[in-house]
Amino acid sequence: MGNAQWHALQVRPHFERIVAVRLCERDIEAYLPLRKVARNGMHPSEAPLFPGYVFCKYDEMADASFSDVPGAVSVVRTTDGINIIPEHQITDLRRILAAGVSVQPWPFTSQGRIVMVQTGPMSGVTGILVDSTDRRLLVLSIPLIRRSVVIKINESHFVPALHSVRDRSGLISTDAGCGKSRTRQL
């Protein structure tokens, strides 16, 4: 793929896996982050970390059309037309999930003290630090879909980031928010 970038597809409820498989069948890289959930004492199962969304990497010049993908609703765009998720957000999300730590959905957070994980398998992951009396949490936000996830973090594993988080263009900014998202119908 020439200039492939990450995008988000809004999908019908419970169609995340179907859409991801269909995208892969078209040779479009799809990413469906999953988390383990326990249901009423049963064995843990996996559920989408961001229900209603599937990430996909494609070259917009290839004119990817998703209107005939079962369950695909729309390509997510911000009010200013941006529809790209910076590579580092997907990379950070993958690192967190690969580390095997407990990941939970969190209210969308775009401002706060920005830190970078310094050691371990999540080294280099940047997020927003949330302090509470008994724990420290690292929030990773995906501004395009206005969703966040949180993990517990050990104080010795992070350092203040030299700059604030990278914005949607990959540049450093002090505000991770990109405005309200809207979608374009397929």
SVG drawing of the C-alpha trace seen along z (x, -y; Angstrom):
<svg xmlns="http://www.w3.org/2000/svg" viewBox="-26 -23 39 44">
<polyline fill="none" stroke="black" stroke-width="0.4" points="0.0,0.0 1.4,-3.4 0.3,-5.9 -2.0,-3.7 -3.2,-5.3 -5.5,-4.2 -9.2,-5.0 -12.2,-4.0 -15.3,-2.4 -18.5,-2.7 -20.3,0.7 -23.6,2.1 -23.8,3.5 -22.2,7.0 -20.9,6.8 -17.3,5.9 -15.8,9.4 -17.7,9.8 -16.5,6.4 -12.9,7.2 -13.0,10.5 -14.5,9.0 -11.9,6.2 -9.1,8.8 -10.7,10.7 -10.3,7.5 -6.6,7.2 -7.4,4.2 -5.5,4.4 -8.2,4.5 -7.7,4.1 -10.3,5.1 -8.9,4.6 -10.5,7.1 -10.5,7.3 -11.2,10.2 -14.5,10.1 -16.0,12.4 -19.7,13.2 -21.5,14.4 -18.8,16.8 -18.4,18.4 -15.1,18.7 -13.8,15.3 -14.6,14.4 -13.4,11.6 -15.4,8.5 -14.6,5.5 -12.7,2.8 -14.5,0.2 -18.0,1.6 -19.3,0.3 -15.9,-0.4 -13.3,1.4 -10.0,-0.2 -8.7,0.3 -5.6,-0.8 -5.9,-1.8 -4.8,-4.3 -7.5,-6.8 -6.3,-7.2 -7.4,-3.5 -11.0,-4.8 -11.9,-2.2 -15.6,-1.7 -17.2,0.1 -20.9,-0.2 -21.1,3.5 -19.4,4.7 -22.1,6.4 -22.4,4.3 -20.4,1.3 -22.3,-1.9 -19.8,-4.8 -16.3,-6.1 -15.8,-8.2 -14.8,-11.8 -14.4,-14.8 -16.5,-18.0 -13.5,-19.4 -13.3,-16.4 -10.3,-14.6 -10.7,-10.8 -7.2,-9.6 -6.0,-8.0 -2.3,-8.7 -0.1,-5.5 1.2,-6.1 -2.3,-5.7 -2.8,-2.3 0.8,-1.3 0.3,-2.4 -3.0,-0.5 -1.4,2.7 1.4,2.4 -0.9,2.1 -3.0,5.1 0.1,7.2 1.4,6.5 -1.5,8.5 -2.5,5.9 -6.2,5.4 -7.7,2.8 -11.0,1.1 -13.1,-1.4 -12.9,-4.9 -14.8,-8.2 -13.2,-10.1 -10.3,-12.1 -8.4,-14.6 -6.6,-16.8 -4.4,-16.2 -0.8,-15.4 0.9,-13.6 3.4,-10.9 5.4,-8.3 5.9,-4.7 9.7,-4.3 10.2,-0.6 8.8,2.8 6.8,4.0 4.8,0.7 8.0,-1.4 7.3,-4.5 3.5,-4.4 2.2,-7.9 -1.0,-8.7 -2.8,-10.9 -2.0,-10.2 -5.0,-10.0 -4.1,-10.2 -6.4,-8.9 -5.7,-8.3 -5.0,-4.6 -3.9,-4.1 -2.4,-5.7 -4.0,-5.1 -2.8,-5.7 -5.5,-6.8 -5.1,-6.2 -7.5,-8.1 -8.5,-7.8 -9.9,-11.3 -11.4,-10.5 -13.9,-8.1 -14.0,-10.0 -13.2,-6.9 -10.6,-6.1 -9.2,-3.1 -7.4,-2.9 -4.8,-0.7 -3.2,-0.7 0.4,-1.8 3.2,-1.7 4.7,-5.1 8.2,-4.0 7.3,-3.0 6.6,-6.5 8.1,-9.9 6.6,-13.2 6.5,-13.5 8.8,-16.1 5.9,-17.5 2.2,-16.9 0.5,-14.2 0.9,-14.1 -2.1,-15.4 -3.9,-13.8 -1.2,-14.9 1.6,-13.3 2.8,-16.7 3.1,-17.5 0.3,-19.6 -1.0,-20.4 -4.6,-19.3 -5.3,-15.7 -8.9,-16.5 -10.0,-17.0 -13.5,-18.2 -16.7,-16.3 -16.7,-13.4 -19.3,-13.0 -19.7,-10.3 -20.2,-10.2 -22.8,-7.7 -21.4,-5.2"/>
</svg>
